[in-house]
Amino acid sequence: MEQTTQAPTEYEAIRVLEAQIRELYGRVCYTHKTHEKMAESRYKRGGTLKFIQIGLSAAVTVGAFTAVFEKSWAAIITTCASAIMTGVAAYLKNTDPASVAQRHRATAAELWGVREAYLSLLTDIVAGLVSSQDIQQRRDDLHDRLSAIYKTDPATDGTAYTSAKKGLKRQEELTFSASEIDAFLPEEIRLSTRSLKEAIDSAHKAQGK
């Protein structure tokens, strides 16, 4: 006996698509926050290293001045401070924390635009203003935008991701419960405060459909 697969209704298609959009929205929230944390940490690292450079430079100057009076400990301090200062300078030359921080900040700015686009799409879904075909098209367009961003975005690390999770007060890494994603969304479009079917039906009735 042949089995026929019944095509999903428009409501069912929208429900499935909304679930995917919510998941993608949650991931972008985490990625955006992670790049913000990376930018913060690199700016702090750059500031700390600059402060160390100034301190070492002062130590070398004082040591050199004191060494004139033939104090052996001053020569030792000067030599050590000079060696460390050279190492710090080489690190800053090869890995400029300020430049890296700026790249993370720029990536975060691009991701913010995508995040808000996902939020707008979810809002339109809840309001019943888009069809399943419209949702697919906008989803695919956002995928292309994300792909372009991820091709050039700077690498992040576990510390920044952990900091991002702490900042967002969440524990899951790649999957998100409905309540977790709801925490990112305005109350009016949270799953916990409404029924998608009821929202779509109400919107369609208001439009005379």
C-alpha positions in Angstrom: 0.0 0.0 0.0 1.4 3.4 -1.0 1.6 6.0 1.7 1.0 9.6 0.9 2.7 12.4 2.8 0.3 15.1 3.7 1.6 18.6 3.0 2.0 20.7 6.1 -0.6 23.4 6.7 0.5 27.1 6.6 0.3 27.2 10.4 2.5 24.1 10.8 5.1 25.4 8.3 5.2 28.8 10.2 5.5 27.0 13.5 8.5 25.0 12.4 10.1 28.0 10.8 9.6 30.1 13.9 11.4 27.4 16.0 14.4 27.6 13.7 14.5 31.4 13.6 14.3 31.5 17.4 17.3 29.1 17.6 19.3 31.2 15.1 18.4 34.3 17.0 19.7 32.8 20.2 23.0 31.8 18.6 23.6 35.2 17.1 22.9 36.7 20.6 25.7 34.6 22.0 28.1 35.3 19.2 27.5 39.0 19.3 28.1 39.1 23.1 31.2 36.9 22.7 32.8 39.4 20.3 31.9 42.2 22.6 33.7 40.4 25.5 36.7 39.7 23.3 36.9 43.4 22.4 36.7 44.4 26.1 39.4 41.9 27.1 41.8 43.0 24.3 41.4 46.6 25.2 42.2 45.8 28.8 45.2 43.7 27.8 46.5 46.5 25.6 46.1 49.0 28.4 47.9 46.8 30.9 50.8 46.1 28.5 51.2 49.8 27.8 51.3 50.5 31.6 53.9 47.8 32.0 56.0 49.4 29.2 55.9 52.7 30.9 56.9 51.1 34.3 59.8 49.2 32.7 61.0 52.2 30.8 61.1 54.1 34.1 63.0 51.2 35.7 65.5 51.1 33.0 66.1 54.9 33.2 66.5 54.8 37.0 68.7 51.8 36.8 70.9 53.3 34.2 71.3 56.4 36.2 72.1 54.5 39.4 74.5 52.2 37.6 76.7 55.3 37.0 77.5 55.1 40.7 78.7 51.5 40.2 76.0 49.7 42.1 75.8 46.2 40.8 72.2 45.6 41.7 71.2 48.6 39.6 72.9 47.0 36.6 71.1 43.7 37.2 67.7 45.4 37.5 68.4 47.5 34.4 69.3 44.4 32.4 66.2 42.5 33.4 63.8 45.4 32.9 65.3 46.0 29.5 64.9 42.4 28.5 61.3 42.3 29.6 60.5 45.6 27.9 62.0 44.2 24.6 59.7 41.2 24.9 56.6 43.3 25.6 57.5 45.5 22.6 57.9 42.5 20.4 54.5 41.1 21.5 52.8 44.4 20.9 54.4 44.6 17.4 53.3 41.1 16.4 49.9 41.1 18.1 48.4 44.6 18.6 45.6 44.1 21.2 44.0 47.4 20.3 43.8 46.5 16.7 42.4 43.0 17.5 39.8 44.7 19.9 38.7 47.0 17.1 38.1 44.0 14.7 36.0 42.3 17.4 34.0 45.5 18.0 33.4 45.9 14.2 32.2 42.3 14.0 29.9 42.8 17.0 28.4 45.8 15.3 27.7 43.8 12.1 26.2 41.0 14.2 24.0 43.4 16.1 22.4 44.3 12.8 21.7 40.7 12.0 20.4 40.1 15.5 17.9 42.9 15.2 16.8 41.6 11.8 16.0 38.2 13.4 14.1 40.0 16.1 12.1 41.9 13.5 11.4 38.7 11.7 10.1 37.0 14.8 7.9 40.0 15.6 6.4 39.8 12.1 5.8 36.1 12.5 4.0 36.6 15.8 1.9 39.4 14.3 0.9 37.2 11.4 2.3 39.6 8.8 4.4 37.1 6.9 3.8 33.9 5.0 6.0 30.8 5.2 7.5 31.7 1.9 8.4 35.2 3.1 10.0 33.7 6.3 12.1 31.4 4.2 13.3 34.1 2.0 14.3 36.4 4.8 15.9 33.5 6.7 18.0 32.7 3.7 19.0 36.4 3.2 20.1 36.5 6.9 22.1 33.3 6.4 24.0 34.9 3.5 24.7 38.0 5.7 26.0 35.8 8.5 28.2 33.7 6.2 29.8 36.9 4.9 30.5 38.1 8.4 31.9 34.7 9.6 34.3 34.5 6.7 36.3 37.5 8.1 35.5 37.6 11.8 38.4 37.3 14.2 38.7 34.2 16.3 37.2 34.1 19.8 38.3 32.0 22.8 36.6 30.0 25.5 37.2 32.7 28.2 35.2 35.2 26.1 32.4 32.7 25.5 32.2 31.9 29.2 32.1 35.6 30.0 29.3 36.0 27.4 27.3 33.2 28.9 27.7 34.7 32.3 26.6 38.1 31.0 23.5 36.6 29.4 22.9 34.4 32.5 22.6 31.2 30.5 24.3 27.8 30.6 23.7 26.0 27.3 26.2 26.5 24.4 24.6 25.5 21.1 21.0 24.7 22.0 18.5 26.9 23.8 15.3 26.2 25.6 12.2 28.2 24.9 12.6 30.0 28.2 16.2 30.9 27.4 15.4 32.5 24.1 12.3 34.1 25.6 14.7 35.9 28.0 16.2 37.7 25.0 12.9 38.7 23.5 10.3 41.4 24.3 7.4 40.0 26.4 4.9 40.5 23.6 6.5 37.8 21.4 7.6 35.3 24.0 6.3 31.8 23.6 5.5 31.7 27.3 3.0 34.5 27.0 1.1 33.7 23.9 0.0 30.9 21.5 1.4 31.2 18.0 -1.7 29.7 16.4 -3.9 32.1 18.3 -1.7 35.1 17.3 -1.8 34.1 13.6 -5.5 33.4 13.6 -6.2 36.7 15.3 -4.0 38.6 12.8 -5.7 36.9 9.8 -9.1 37.7 11.2 -8.1 41.3 11.6 -7.0 41.4 8.0 -10.2 39.8 6.8 -8.6 36.5 5.8 
